[in-house]
Amino acid sequence: MNKVINYVKESYTELVHKVTWPTYKELTNSAVVVLVASLIIALVVWLMDLGFENIMKIIYKQII
């Protein structure tokens, strides 16, 4: 039980004194970067899907 108490105390001390928390501006900037990157990746995946769909339509027209 003593090890658990020490672990909790050390974890608290580390979180309070050693961790550097981001500012609100840094947090919002990171959120915007993630949002933009997600949109770009979604657009690339959508374009690949659209291209694959068109290629499959051409192939199916040739078969049928």
SEFIZA-3560 file (N, C-alpha, C; in Angstrom, 3 decimals):
REM SEFIZA-3560
<numar><xx>0.826</xx><yy>-1.191</yy><zz>0.000</zz><atom>N</atom></numar>
<numar><xx>0.000</xx><yy>0.000</yy><zz>0.000</zz><atom>CA</atom></numar>
<numar><xx>0.872</xx><yy>1.257</yy><zz>0.000</zz><atom>C</atom></numar>
<numar><xx>2.016</xx><yy>1.159</yy><zz>0.648</zz><atom>N</atom></numar>
<numar><xx>2.934</xx><yy>2.288</yy><zz>0.734</zz><atom>CA</atom></numar>
<numar><xx>3.449</xx><yy>2.687</yy><zz>-0.655</zz><atom>C</atom></numar>
<numar><xx>3.672</xx><yy>1.693</yy><zz>-1.522</zz><atom>N</atom></numar>
<numar><xx>4.160</xx><yy>1.965</yy><zz>-2.873</zz><atom>CA</atom></numar>
<numar><xx>3.125</xx><yy>2.745</yy><zz>-3.675</zz><atom>C</atom></numar>
<numar><xx>1.864</xx><yy>2.413</yy><zz>-3.490</zz><atom>N</atom></numar>
<numar><xx>0.790</xx><yy>3.105</yy><zz>-4.203</zz><atom>CA</atom></numar>
<numar><xx>0.712</xx><yy>4.562</yy><zz>-3.759</zz><atom>C</atom></numar>
<numar><xx>0.808</xx><yy>4.794</yy><zz>-2.463</zz><atom>N</atom></numar>
<numar><xx>0.753</xx><yy>6.162</yy><zz>-1.937</zz><atom>CA</atom></numar>
<numar><xx>1.935</xx><yy>6.973</yy><zz>-2.463</zz><atom>C</atom></numar>
<numar><xx>3.122</xx><yy>6.381</yy><zz>-2.455</zz><atom>N</atom></numar>
<numar><xx>4.305</xx><yy>7.073</yy><zz>-2.986</zz><atom>CA</atom></numar>
<numar><xx>4.143</xx><yy>7.367</yy><zz>-4.473</zz><atom>C</atom></numar>
<numar><xx>3.596</xx><yy>6.423</yy><zz>-5.197</zz><atom>N</atom></numar>
<numar><xx>3.378</xx><yy>6.613</yy><zz>-6.637</zz><atom>CA</atom></numar>
<numar><xx>2.444</xx><yy>7.799</yy><zz>-6.885</zz><atom>C</atom></numar>
<numar><xx>1.356</xx><yy>7.863</yy><zz>-6.148</zz><atom>N</atom></numar>
<numar><xx>0.393</xx><yy>8.956</yy><zz>-6.309</zz><atom>CA</atom></numar>
<numar><xx>1.043</xx><yy>10.293</yy><zz>-5.945</zz><atom>C</atom></numar>
<numar><xx>1.794</xx><yy>10.325</yy><zz>-4.861</zz><atom>N</atom></numar>
<numar><xx>2.470</xx><yy>11.563</yy><zz>-4.446</zz><atom>CA</atom></numar>
<numar><xx>3.475</xx><yy>12.021</yy><zz>-5.501</zz><atom>C</atom></numar>
<numar><xx>4.274</xx><yy>11.093</yy><zz>-6.012</zz><atom>N</atom></numar>
<numar><xx>5.271</xx><yy>11.430</yy><zz>-7.031</zz><atom>CA</atom></numar>
<numar><xx>4.604</xx><yy>11.871</yy><zz>-8.333</zz><atom>C</atom></numar>
<numar><xx>3.521</xx><yy>11.219</yy><zz>-8.679</zz><atom>N</atom></numar>
<numar><xx>2.789</xx><yy>11.607</yy><zz>-9.888</zz><atom>CA</atom></numar>
<numar><xx>2.229</xx><yy>13.010</yy><zz>-9.760</zz><atom>C</atom></numar>
<numar><xx>1.657</xx><yy>13.313</yy><zz>-8.620</zz><atom>N</atom></numar>
<numar><xx>1.114</xx><yy>14.656</yy><zz>-8.367</zz><atom>CA</atom></numar>
<numar><xx>2.224</xx><yy>15.704</yy><zz>-8.437</zz><atom>C</atom></numar>
<numar><xx>3.347</xx><yy>15.421</yy><zz>-7.782</zz><atom>N</atom></numar>
<numar><xx>4.473</xx><yy>16.355</yy><zz>-7.784</zz><atom>CA</atom></numar>
<numar><xx>4.971</xx><yy>16.593</yy><zz>-9.206</zz><atom>C</atom></numar>
<numar><xx>5.068</xx><yy>15.541</yy><zz>-9.973</zz><atom>N</atom></numar>
<numar><xx>5.543</xx><yy>15.687</yy><zz>-11.348</zz><atom>CA</atom></numar>
<numar><xx>4.556</xx><yy>16.505</yy><zz>-12.179</zz><atom>C</atom></numar>
<numar><xx>3.268</xx><yy>16.234</yy><zz>-12.033</zz><atom>N</atom></numar>
<numar><xx>2.268</xx><yy>16.978</yy><zz>-12.795</zz><atom>CA</atom></numar>
<numar><xx>2.240</xx><yy>18.452</yy><zz>-12.429</zz><atom>C</atom></numar>
<numar><xx>2.439</xx><yy>18.760</yy><zz>-11.161</zz><atom>N</atom></numar>
<numar><xx>2.349</xx><yy>20.147</yy><zz>-10.708</zz><atom>CA</atom></numar>
<numar><xx>3.634</xx><yy>20.920</yy><zz>-10.998</zz><atom>C</atom></numar>
<numar><xx>4.798</xx><yy>20.299</yy><zz>-10.802</zz><atom>N</atom></numar>
<numar><xx>6.049</xx><yy>21.046</yy><zz>-10.846</zz><atom>CA</atom></numar>
<numar><xx>6.903</xx><yy>20.805</yy><zz>-12.089</zz><atom>C</atom></numar>
<numar><xx>6.751</xx><yy>19.669</yy><zz>-12.758</zz><atom>N</atom></numar>
<numar><xx>7.667</xx><yy>19.360</yy><zz>-13.852</zz><atom>CA</atom></numar>
<numar><xx>7.030</xx><yy>19.416</yy><zz>-15.235</zz><atom>C</atom></numar>
<numar><xx>5.723</xx><yy>19.277</yy><zz>-15.316</zz><atom>N</atom></numar>
<numar><xx>5.050</xx><yy>19.268</yy><zz>-16.613</zz><atom>CA</atom></numar>
<numar><xx>4.807</xx><yy>20.701</yy><zz>-17.070</zz><atom>C</atom></numar>
<numar><xx>5.105</xx><yy>20.959</yy><zz>-18.335</zz><atom>N</atom></numar>
<numar><xx>4.824</xx><yy>22.256</yy><zz>-18.929</zz><atom>CA</atom></numar>
<numar><xx>3.502</xx><yy>22.157</yy><zz>-19.677</zz><atom>C</atom></numar>
<numar><xx>2.493</xx><yy>22.847</yy><zz>-19.187</zz><atom>N</atom></numar>
<numar><xx>1.179</xx><yy>22.803</yy><zz>-19.805</zz><atom>CA</atom></numar>
<numar><xx>1.099</xx><yy>23.849</yy><zz>-20.903</zz><atom>C</atom></numar>
<numar><xx>0.427</xx><yy>23.530</yy><zz>-22.024</zz><atom>N</atom></numar>
<numar><xx>0.339</xx><yy>24.514</yy><zz>-23.116</zz><atom>CA</atom></numar>
<numar><xx>-0.577</xx><yy>25.683</yy><zz>-22.732</zz><atom>C</atom></numar>
<numar><xx>-0.277</xx><yy>26.819</yy><zz>-23.327</zz><atom>N</atom></numar>
<numar><xx>-1.159</xx><yy>27.974</yy><zz>-23.125</zz><atom>CA</atom></numar>
<numar><xx>-2.396</xx><yy>27.805</yy><zz>-23.999</zz><atom>C</atom></numar>
<numar><xx>-3.384</xx><yy>28.651</yy><zz>-23.755</zz><atom>N</atom></numar>
<numar><xx>-4.625</xx><yy>28.577</yy><zz>-24.543</zz><atom>CA</atom></numar>
<numar><xx>-4.332</xx><yy>28.815</yy><zz>-26.026</zz><atom>C</atom></numar>
<numar><xx>-3.444</xx><yy>29.758</yy><zz>-26.315</zz><atom>N</atom></numar>
<numar><xx>-3.093</xx><yy>30.055</yy><zz>-27.710</zz><atom>CA</atom></numar>
<numar><xx>-2.398</xx><yy>28.866</yy><zz>-28.368</zz><atom>C</atom></numar>
<numar><xx>-1.468</xx><yy>28.234</yy><zz>-27.665</zz><atom>N</atom></numar>
<numar><xx>-0.791</xx><yy>27.052</yy><zz>-28.210</zz><atom>CA</atom></numar>
<numar><xx>-1.787</xx><yy>25.931</yy><zz>-28.453</zz><atom>C</atom></numar>
<numar><xx>-2.730</xx><yy>25.775</yy><zz>-27.546</zz><atom>N</atom></numar>
<numar><xx>-3.736</xx><yy>24.728</yy><zz>-27.668</zz><atom>CA</atom></numar>
<numar><xx>-4.638</xx><yy>24.974</yy><zz>-28.867</zz><atom>C</atom></numar>
<numar><xx>-5.078</xx><yy>26.210</yy><zz>-29.050</zz><atom>N</atom></numar>
<numar><xx>-5.939</xx><yy>26.505</yy><zz>-30.196</zz><atom>CA</atom></numar>
<numar><xx>-5.173</xx><yy>26.377</yy><zz>-31.509</zz><atom>C</atom></numar>
<numar><xx>-3.913</xx><yy>26.797</yy><zz>-31.521</zz><atom>N</atom></numar>
<numar><xx>-3.099</xx><yy>26.638</yy><zz>-32.733</zz><atom>CA</atom></numar>
<numar><xx>-2.946</xx><yy>25.171</yy><zz>-33.097</zz><atom>C</atom></numar>
<numar><xx>-2.697</xx><yy>24.333</yy><zz>-32.108</zz><atom>N</atom></numar>
<numar><xx>-2.568</xx><yy>22.897</yy><zz>-32.366</zz><atom>CA</atom></numar>
<numar><xx>-3.881</xx><yy>22.316</yy><zz>-32.863</zz><atom>C</atom></numar>
<numar><xx>-4.985</xx><yy>22.761</yy><zz>-32.303</zz><atom>N</atom></numar>
<numar><xx>-6.293</xx><yy>22.271</yy><zz>-32.739</zz><atom>CA</atom></numar>
<numar><xx>-6.565</xx><yy>22.651</yy><zz>-34.187</zz><atom>C</atom></numar>
<numar><xx>-6.189</xx><yy>23.859</yy><zz>-34.568</zz><atom>N</atom></numar>
<numar><xx>-6.380</xx><yy>24.301</yy><zz>-35.953</zz><atom>CA</atom></numar>
<numar><xx>-5.513</xx><yy>23.470</yy><zz>-36.903</zz><atom>C</atom></numar>
<numar><xx>-4.282</xx><yy>23.199</yy><zz>-36.518</zz><atom>N</atom></numar>
<numar><xx>-3.395</xx><yy>22.377</yy><zz>-37.344</zz><atom>CA</atom></numar>
<numar><xx>-3.986</xx><yy>20.983</yy><zz>-37.534</zz><atom>C</atom></numar>
<numar><xx>-4.492</xx><yy>20.394</yy><zz>-36.467</zz><atom>N</atom></numar>
<numar><xx>-5.094</xx><yy>19.062</yy><zz>-36.559</zz><atom>CA</atom></numar>
<numar><xx>-6.335</xx><yy>19.100</yy><zz>-37.446</zz><atom>C</atom></numar>
<numar><xx>-7.158</xx><yy>20.128</yy><zz>-37.311</zz><atom>N</atom></numar>
<numar><xx>-8.363</xx><yy>20.260</yy><zz>-38.123</zz><atom>CA</atom></numar>
<numar><xx>-8.021</xx><yy>20.381</yy><zz>-39.602</zz><atom>C</atom></numar>
<numar><xx>-7.071</xx><yy>21.238</yy><zz>-39.930</zz><atom>N</atom></numar>
<numar><xx>-6.672</xx><yy>21.427</yy><zz>-41.328</zz><atom>CA</atom></numar>
<numar><xx>-6.071</xx><yy>20.145</yy><zz>-41.897</zz><atom>C</atom></numar>
<numar><xx>-5.207</xx><yy>19.495</yy><zz>-41.141</zz><atom>N</atom></numar>
<numar><xx>-4.602</xx><yy>18.247</yy><zz>-41.607</zz><atom>CA</atom></numar>
<numar><xx>-5.673</xx><yy>17.179</yy><zz>-41.822</zz><atom>C</atom></numar>
<numar><xx>-6.646</xx><yy>17.098</yy><zz>-40.931</zz><atom>N</atom></numar>
<numar><xx>-7.728</xx><yy>16.123</yy><zz>-41.075</zz><atom>CA</atom></numar>
<numar><xx>-8.548</xx><yy>16.389</yy><zz>-42.328</zz><atom>C</atom></numar>
<numar><xx>-8.826</xx><yy>17.655</yy><zz>-42.589</zz><atom>N</atom></numar>
<numar><xx>-9.580</xx><yy>17.999</yy><zz>-43.792</zz><atom>CA</atom></numar>
<numar><xx>-8.801</xx><yy>17.665</yy><zz>-45.059</zz><atom>C</atom></numar>
<numar><xx>-7.509</xx><yy>17.932</yy><zz>-45.058</zz><atom>N</atom></numar>
<numar><xx>-6.681</xx><yy>17.614</yy><zz>-46.231</zz><atom>CA</atom></numar>
<numar><xx>-6.638</xx><yy>16.112</yy><zz>-46.458</zz><atom>C</atom></numar>
<numar><xx>-6.443</xx><yy>15.343</yy><zz>-45.401</zz><atom>N</atom></numar>
<numar><xx>-6.408</xx><yy>13.880</yy><zz>-45.522</zz><atom>CA</atom></numar>
<numar><xx>-7.754</xx><yy>13.357</yy><zz>-46.003</zz><atom>C</atom></numar>
<numar><xx>-8.853</xx><yy>13.895</yy><zz>-45.472</zz><atom>N</atom></numar>
<numar><xx>-10.185</xx><yy>13.476</yy><zz>-45.908</zz><atom>CA</atom></numar>
<numar><xx>-10.388</xx><yy>13.791</yy><zz>-47.384</zz><atom>C</atom></numar>
<numar><xx>-9.925</xx><yy>14.939</yy><zz>-47.841</zz><atom>N</atom></numar>
<numar><xx>-10.044</xx><yy>15.306</yy><zz>-49.244</zz><atom>CA</atom></numar>
<numar><xx>-9.240</xx><yy>14.361</yy><zz>-50.133</zz><atom>C</atom></numar>
<numar><xx>-8.027</xx><yy>14.029</yy><zz>-49.720</zz><atom>N</atom></numar>
<numar><xx>-7.194</xx><yy>13.104</yy><zz>-50.486</zz><atom>CA</atom></numar>
<numar><xx>-7.854</xx><yy>11.729</yy><zz>-50.565</zz><atom>C</atom></numar>
<numar><xx>-8.380</xx><yy>11.246</yy><zz>-49.454</zz><atom>N</atom></numar>
<numar><xx>-9.047</xx><yy>9.937</yy><zz>-49.453</zz><atom>CA</atom></numar>
<numar><xx>-10.287</xx><yy>9.971</yy><zz>-50.346</zz><atom>C</atom></numar>
<numar><xx>-11.049</xx><yy>11.076</yy><zz>-50.285</zz><atom>N</atom></numar>
<numar><xx>-12.247</xx><yy>11.201</yy><zz>-51.126</zz><atom>CA</atom></numar>
<numar><xx>-11.868</xx><yy>11.202</yy><zz>-52.606</zz><atom>C</atom></numar>
<numar><xx>-10.805</xx><yy>11.926</yy><zz>-52.969</zz><atom>N</atom></numar>
<numar><xx>-10.363</xx><yy>11.952</yy><zz>-54.367</zz><atom>CA</atom></numar>
<numar><xx>-9.884</xx><yy>10.581</yy><zz>-54.831</zz><atom>C</atom></numar>
<numar><xx>-9.179</xx><yy>9.863</yy><zz>-53.972</zz><atom>N</atom></numar>
<numar><xx>-8.745</xx><yy>8.512</yy><zz>-54.316</zz><atom>CA</atom></numar>
<numar><xx>-9.947</xx><yy>7.595</yy><zz>-54.510</zz><atom>C</atom></numar>
<numar><xx>-10.941</xx><yy>7.711</yy><zz>-53.652</zz><atom>N</atom></numar>
<numar><xx>-12.151</xx><yy>6.908</yy><zz>-53.763</zz><atom>CA</atom></numar>
<numar><xx>-12.889</xx><yy>7.230</yy><zz>-55.054</zz><atom>C</atom></numar>
<numar><xx>-12.996</xx><yy>8.496</yy><zz>-55.377</zz><atom>N</atom></numar>
<numar><xx>-13.660</xx><yy>8.916</yy><zz>-56.602</zz><atom>CA</atom></numar>
<numar><xx>-12.923</xx><yy>8.375</yy><zz>-57.827</zz><atom>C</atom></numar>
<numar><xx>-11.599</xx><yy>8.474</yy><zz>-57.818</zz><atom>N</atom></numar>
<numar><xx>-10.801</xx><yy>7.934</yy><zz>-58.921</zz><atom>CA</atom></numar>
<numar><xx>-10.971</xx><yy>6.433</yy><zz>-59.061</zz><atom>C</atom></numar>
<numar><xx>-10.926</xx><yy>5.721</yy><zz>-57.947</zz><atom>N</atom></numar>
<numar><xx>-11.089</xx><yy>4.267</yy><zz>-57.979</zz><atom>CA</atom></numar>
<numar><xx>-12.473</xx><yy>3.897</yy><zz>-58.498</zz><atom>C</atom></numar>
<numar><xx>-13.488</xx><yy>4.649</yy><zz>-58.082</zz><atom>N</atom></numar>
<numar><xx>-14.855</xx><yy>4.390</yy><zz>-58.545</zz><atom>CA</atom></numar>
<numar><xx>-14.950</xx><yy>4.553</yy><zz>-60.061</zz><atom>C</atom></numar>
<numar><xx>-14.349</xx><yy>5.601</yy><zz>-60.595</zz><atom>N</atom></numar>
<numar><xx>-14.382</xx><yy>5.828</yy><zz>-62.038</zz><atom>CA</atom></numar>
<numar><xx>-13.610</xx><yy>4.753</yy><zz>-62.797</zz><atom>C</atom></numar>
<numar><xx>-12.497</xx><yy>4.342</yy><zz>-62.259</zz><atom>N</atom></numar>
<numar><xx>-11.720</xx><yy>3.269</yy><zz>-62.893</zz><atom>CA</atom></numar>
<numar><xx>-12.532</xx><yy>1.977</yy><zz>-62.914</zz><atom>C</atom></numar>
<numar><xx>-13.200</xx><yy>1.670</yy><zz>-61.808</zz><atom>N</atom></numar>
<numar><xx>-14.009</xx><yy>0.442</yy><zz>-61.750</zz><atom>CA</atom></numar>
<numar><xx>-15.190</xx><yy>0.519</yy><zz>-62.722</zz><atom>C</atom></numar>
<numar><xx>-15.785</xx><yy>1.699</yy><zz>-62.883</zz><atom>N</atom></numar>
<numar><xx>-16.880</xx><yy>1.862</yy><zz>-63.851</zz><atom>CA</atom></numar>
<numar><xx>-16.397</xx><yy>1.567</yy><zz>-65.264</zz><atom>C</atom></numar>
<numar><xx>-15.208</xx><yy>2.053</yy><zz>-65.607</zz><atom>N</atom></numar>
<numar><xx>-14.638</xx><yy>1.802</yy><zz>-66.935</zz><atom>CA</atom></numar>
<numar><xx>-14.382</xx><yy>0.308</yy><zz>-67.125</zz><atom>C</atom></numar>
<numar><xx>-13.817</xx><yy>-0.330</yy><zz>-66.117</zz><atom>N</atom></numar>
<numar><xx>-13.543</xx><yy>-1.764</yy><zz>-66.200</zz><atom>CA</atom></numar>
<numar><xx>-14.831</xx><yy>-2.553</yy><zz>-66.345</zz><atom>C</atom></numar>
<numar><xx>-15.865</xx><yy>-2.217</yy><zz>-65.568</zz><atom>N</atom></numar>
<numar><xx>-17.123</xx><yy>-2.948</yy><zz>-65.647</zz><atom>CA</atom></numar>
<numar><xx>-17.800</xx><yy>-2.743</yy><zz>-66.995</zz><atom>C</atom></numar>
<numar><xx>-17.666</xx><yy>-1.565</yy><zz>-67.582</zz><atom>N</atom></numar>
<numar><xx>-18.239</xx><yy>-1.329</yy><zz>-68.917</zz><atom>CA</atom></numar>
<numar><xx>-17.549</xx><yy>-2.213</yy><zz>-69.960</zz><atom>C</atom></numar>
<numar><xx>-16.258</xx><yy>-2.419</yy><zz>-69.788</zz><atom>N</atom></numar>
<numar><xx>-15.514</xx><yy>-3.258</yy><zz>-70.722</zz><atom>CA</atom></numar>
<numar><xx>-15.915</xx><yy>-4.735</yy><zz>-70.584</zz><atom>C</atom></numar>
<numar><xx>-16.204</xx><yy>-5.151</yy><zz>-69.360</zz><atom>N</atom></numar>
<numar><xx>-16.566</xx><yy>-6.556</yy><zz>-69.112</zz><atom>CA</atom></numar>
<numar><xx>-17.977</xx><yy>-6.832</yy><zz>-69.606</zz><atom>C</atom></numar>
<numar><xx>-18.898</xx><yy>-5.927</yy><zz>-69.346</zz><atom>N</atom></numar>
<numar><xx>-20.301</xx><yy>-6.165</yy><zz>-69.683</zz><atom>CA</atom></numar>
<numar><xx>-20.588</xx><yy>-5.706</yy><zz>-71.048</zz><atom>C</atom></numar>
//
